[in-house]
Amino acid sequence: MARIFGHIKGQPVGTTYNNRRELHDAGVHAPLQAGISGTGKEGADSIVVSGGYVDDEDYGDTIVYTGHGGRDANTGRQVRNQELSDPGNAGLVRSELEGLPVRVIRGRNPDSPYAPTSRLRYDGLFRVESHGAKVGIDGYRIWQFTLAKIPEEGSTTAAPRSSQTTLEGFADTPGPPSVIETVVQRIVRSTKVVQQVKAWYNHECQICRLTLSVAGGLYSEGAHIQALGSPHYGPDVVENVLCLCPNDHVLFDNGAIYLSDELKVIDAPTGEAKSALFIHPSHRIDPRYVAYHRARWTTGTARG
């Protein structure tokens, strides 16, 4: 079955399940034992939070989730270091990098006021905000992931959250801007279209040809040529998306570089052509979007 990121049809937030088999059959969380459903290549689509790891912290709308691996099967305590290369851990990193939503299911946990008193409960979509390693309570290295609830339903806690742009189809929550908003903005744009463009280039930047490798794998960003949303209303189609490194994405979005009709990269301050845009054979770029982007930053049409 294809991995689904987001809600499962017919399984609204708050639905409860008697056991992991019911979770599996409903399509909410596929593994019958593992707490993380995902791989480093695809991302993680769901996790189960049930107090199985002593280092877990549950604050309701924010969860500090301990990764998979290194536990003794009988005692449940850490007996060796965790590895980020573990498929589940790598899956959570990929979800962070790509801005993929993660379904969170809570199980019974007497130590958490946010856990159900019995059964398993689907508690909605969260995003992976960050990850890092530390020495856990049992003296071994663990990987922990901070997840924040995407504010589409009623908040689990009374504490206010910062303003955040949410996933497609979800309403914004008023409030002051924050650094988090930049990260969430990438979630809005991490569509299947963007993922297809990234796959064509294997995360290689179309401008500088740089490929970034991080602990969770390769990383790149999808840049819309004609920007999405008001007042530009560019479409989310492959003809309107570039695969760029973070540096060139910022330069492109802010007009420091733009494209000529011949798809050469133009340096805005000098008007000089820097290089030709690298284009995969399957990737057609629509010249209308190129012209629209260029018109935002120039008074003429660069030919290069």
Secondary structure, DSSP 8 states (H G I E B T S, - for coil): -----S--TT--TT-EESSHHHHHHHTS---SS-SEEEETTTEEEEEEESS-STT-EE-SSEEEEE-S--B-TTT--B-S---TTSHHHHHHHHHHHHT--EEEEEE--TT-TTS-SSSEEEEEEEEEEEEEEEE-TTSSEEEEEEEEE-TTS--SSSS----B--STT---B-S---HHHHHHHHHHH--HHHHHHHHHHTTB-TTT--BEEETTEEE-EEEESS-SSTTT----SGGGEEEE-HHHHHHHHTTSEEE-TT-EEEETTTTEEEEE----TT----HHHHHHHHHHH-SS----
